[in-house]
Amino acid sequence: MKKWFFIAVVGLLVMLAACGNSSESTGGGDSKAGGSTLDRLKKEGKVKLGVANEKPYGYKTSDGEVTGVAPEITKAVFKEMGIDTVEGEVTEFGSLIPALQAGRFDVVTAGMDIRPERCAEAAFGDVEIRYGEGMAVQKGNPKNLHSYEDIAKNPDVKVSIMAG
């Protein structure tokens, strides 16, 4: 089994098991029917997945299928666990945790930083993707930018970042 696949499986298991103790968990502690969320999902044979609308990480195709890096990893992990049906729904990034808390989704997947305020609201799995910082510059790097310091020193430089 490939290393990334193992990490994703462990991540989902941790997310389903809890971020903290099971009595405080919103995502994977003991359910009202007794047993874990994972037990319930296996019994039902399906997972309701919330995905942020962020190509290429998660999005809906023109034929309505939810796909992208994160949903495809999630589908593979649950298939390995014996759950073949993953029903994905694309929503805004900011509504993922509230929808998870409301029971609209069993699991959400997105490039979400694990922050203390978010851990208070949802159980997180292990990190599946890490990003470093980077900078895209015009061909030939005409402003000679190599660091934040280079940007700060040059008042003619304009910086653009993603919202959220």
HUWOLIN-V686890 format. One record per pair of residues at least 24 apart in sequence whose C-alpha atoms are under 6 Angstrom apart, sorted by the first residue. I is the first residue (numbers start at 1). J is the second residue. D is the distance in Angstrom with one decimal. If there is no record, write none. Layout:
{{I J D} {I J D}}
//
This chain:
{{8 128 5.8} {9 77 5.4} {11 125 4.1} {11 126 4.1} {12 125 5.5} {14 125 4.8} {15 123 5.3} {15 124 4.8} {15 125 4.0} {18 123 5.1} {19 123 4.2} {19 124 5.7} {26 122 5.5} {27 123 5.5} {42 83 6.0} {45 83 5.0} {46 83 5.8} {46 85 4.5} {46 86 5.6} {47 86 4.8} {48 87 4.9} {48 105 4.8} {48 106 5.1} {49 87 5.8} {49 88 4.6} {49 105 5.4} {49 107 5.1} {49 108 5.5} {50 88 5.9} {50 89 5.2} {50 105 5.7} {50 108 4.4} {51 90 4.8} {51 108 5.9} {51 109 5.5} {52 90 5.7} {52 91 5.3} {52 92 5.5} {52 93 4.8} {52 110 5.8} {53 90 5.7}}
//
